Amino acid sequence: MNIKKWVYLFFTTLLIGGVSSVIVGLLLRWQDIESGASFFVMLAWLMGFGFIFSIISQMGYFAYLTIHRFGLGIFKSAQLWNWVQILVLAFVVFDLFYLRYIAFKDSGLPLWNFIIVPIALVAFGAVVAYLKMKDTNKGAFIPTLFFMVAVTTIEWIPVLKQGDALWLWLSIVPLLACNTWQVLILHRLINKKS
């Protein structure tokens, strides 16, 4: 990995975060534009919001890559490290349901609202992990699933505390788009000659 590849990864991820935030924001807040809000101000705000979550995503990805290396070194076995990640992943998925339910159960939201978020995140993560495994090797499935679910949840915590559906969508879409892009492109960048 050289500086040219890192710059490419940084700016493409930044662009993906900004564009995905703009698309979701315009879909969810179109009525604000129709009611007189400035289109270009909203566009700039949504782009900046996406940039912020893109940078959070990039910090999370490189933090995970570091932790993954430490985990492989500490446990001396990829299989044992994978089991540790599965255990932590199970706690994260349960907490994503349970802690949100405890925090917002009095808000009148139905129980399925709290259950669907972790299930959807695991399903999306499994699809990305499968794609990564097909591109690389079978050993990539668990680390990718862990990254896509556990690390994305950690990156999402500031917004999860708010409990507002608009903010949840505005933040999760750029996070998932950026995390997916990074995890699926990094091995190609590293193997690319330049």
C-alpha positions in Angstrom: 0.0 0.0 0.0 1.6 3.3 -1.1 0.5 6.9 -0.6 -1.2 7.1 -4.0 -3.4 4.1 -3.2 -4.2 5.4 0.3 -5.2 8.8 -1.2 -7.4 7.1 -3.7 -9.1 5.1 -0.9 -9.5 8.1 1.2 -11.1 10.4 -1.4 -13.3 7.7 -3.0 -14.6 6.7 0.4 -15.2 10.4 1.2 -17.1 10.8 -2.0 -19.2 7.7 -1.4 -20.1 8.9 2.1 -21.1 12.4 0.8 -23.1 11.1 -2.2 -24.9 8.4 -0.2 -25.9 10.9 2.4 -27.2 13.3 -0.2 -29.3 10.6 -1.9 -30.9 9.4 1.4 -31.3 13.0 2.7 -33.1 14.1 -0.4 -35.4 11.1 -0.3 -36.2 11.6 3.4 -36.3 15.4 3.5 -37.8 16.3 0.1 -40.8 17.9 1.8 -38.5 20.4 3.4 -37.2 21.4 0.0 -40.8 21.7 -1.4 -41.8 23.9 1.6 -39.1 26.4 0.8 -35.8 25.3 2.2 -32.9 26.1 0.0 -31.9 23.2 -2.1 -28.3 24.1 -2.3 -27.9 24.7 1.4 -29.5 21.4 2.2 -27.3 19.7 -0.5 -24.2 21.2 1.1 -25.3 20.2 4.6 -26.1 16.6 3.6 -22.8 16.3 1.7 -20.8 17.6 4.8 -22.8 15.2 7.0 -21.9 12.3 4.7 -18.2 13.4 4.7 -18.2 13.3 8.6 -19.5 9.8 8.6 -17.2 8.8 5.9 -14.2 9.9 8.0 -15.7 8.0 11.0 -16.0 5.0 8.8 -12.4 5.3 7.7 -11.1 5.6 11.3 -13.1 2.6 12.3 -11.8 0.5 9.4 -8.1 1.3 10.1 -8.7 0.8 13.8 -10.2 -2.6 13.1 -7.3 -3.6 10.8 -4.9 -2.8 13.7 -7.0 -4.7 16.2 -7.3 -7.6 13.8 -3.5 -7.9 13.6 -3.2 -7.7 17.4 -5.9 -10.4 17.7 -4.1 -12.7 15.3 -0.9 -12.1 17.3 -2.4 -12.6 20.7 -4.4 -15.7 20.0 -1.8 -17.3 17.7 -4.5 -18.9 15.7 -6.9 -17.5 13.1 -9.6 -20.0 14.2 -9.4 -19.0 17.9 -9.4 -15.3 16.9 -12.5 -16.0 14.7 -14.3 -17.6 17.7 -13.5 -14.5 19.8 -14.9 -12.3 17.1 -18.1 -14.4 16.9 -18.5 -14.2 20.7 -18.1 -10.4 20.7 -20.3 -10.1 17.6 -23.1 -12.0 19.5 -22.9 -9.5 22.4 -23.0 -6.6 20.0 -26.0 -7.9 18.2 -27.9 -8.6 21.4 -26.9 -5.2 22.9 -28.0 -3.4 19.7 -31.4 -4.8 20.3 -31.6 -4.8 24.1 -29.9 -1.4 24.9 -32.0 0.4 22.3 -35.1 -1.3 23.7 -34.3 -0.3 27.2 -33.6 3.3 26.2 -36.6 3.9 23.9 -39.3 1.4 25.1 -41.5 4.2 26.4 -41.4 6.0 23.0 -44.3 3.9 21.7 -42.3 2.1 19.1 -43.3 -1.5 18.5 -40.9 -4.3 19.5 -40.2 -5.3 15.9 -38.7 -1.9 15.4 -35.9 -2.9 17.9 -35.5 -6.4 16.5 -35.3 -5.5 12.8 -32.2 -3.2 13.1 -29.8 -5.9 14.3 -31.3 -8.5 12.0 -30.9 -6.2 9.0 -27.4 -5.2 9.9 -26.3 -8.9 10.3 -28.0 -9.7 7.0 -26.3 -6.9 5.2 -23.0 -7.8 6.8 -23.3 -11.4 5.8 -23.9 -10.4 2.1 -20.8 -8.2 2.2 -18.8 -10.9 4.0 -19.9 -13.5 1.4 -18.7 -11.1 -1.4 -15.4 -10.6 0.3 -15.0 -14.3 0.8 -15.7 -15.0 -2.9 -13.1 -12.3 -3.9 -10.4 -13.5 -1.4 -10.7 -16.7 0.7 -12.9 -18.5 3.2 -11.0 -17.0 6.1 -12.3 -13.5 5.2 -15.9 -14.2 6.1 -15.8 -13.9 9.9 -13.5 -10.8 10.1 -15.6 -9.1 7.4 -18.9 -9.9 9.1 -17.4 -8.7 12.4 -16.3 -5.5 10.9 -19.6 -4.8 9.1 -21.7 -5.4 12.2 -19.7 -4.7 15.3 -17.5 -1.9 14.0 -20.4 -0.3 12.2 -22.5 -0.4 15.4 -19.6 1.3 17.3 -19.4 4.0 14.7 -23.2 4.4 14.8 -23.4 4.8 18.6 -23.7 8.6 18.8 -26.7 8.5 16.5 -28.2 5.4 18.2 -28.4 7.4 21.4 -30.8 9.9 19.8 -33.4 7.4 18.6 -34.6 9.6 15.8 -35.4 7.6 12.6 -34.2 10.4 10.3 -30.8 10.6 11.9 -30.5 6.8 12.0 -31.0 6.6 8.2 -28.9 9.6 7.5 -26.0 8.1 9.3 -26.3 4.3 8.7 -26.4 4.6 4.9 -23.1 6.4 4.5 -21.5 4.2 7.2 -22.6 1.0 5.4 -21.7 2.3 2.0 -18.2 3.5 3.1 -17.5 0.3 5.1 -18.6 -1.9 2.3 -16.5 0.0 -0.2 -13.4 -0.1 2.0 -13.7 -3.8 2.8 -14.3 -4.8 -0.8 -11.7 -2.6 -2.4 -8.7 -2.8 -0.1 -7.4 -6.2 -1.2 -7.7 -5.1 -4.9 -5.7 -1.9 -4.1 -3.0 -3.9 -2.3 -2.7 -6.4 -5.2 -2.8 -3.8 -7.9 0.5 -3.0 -9.5 1.6 0.7 -9.4 
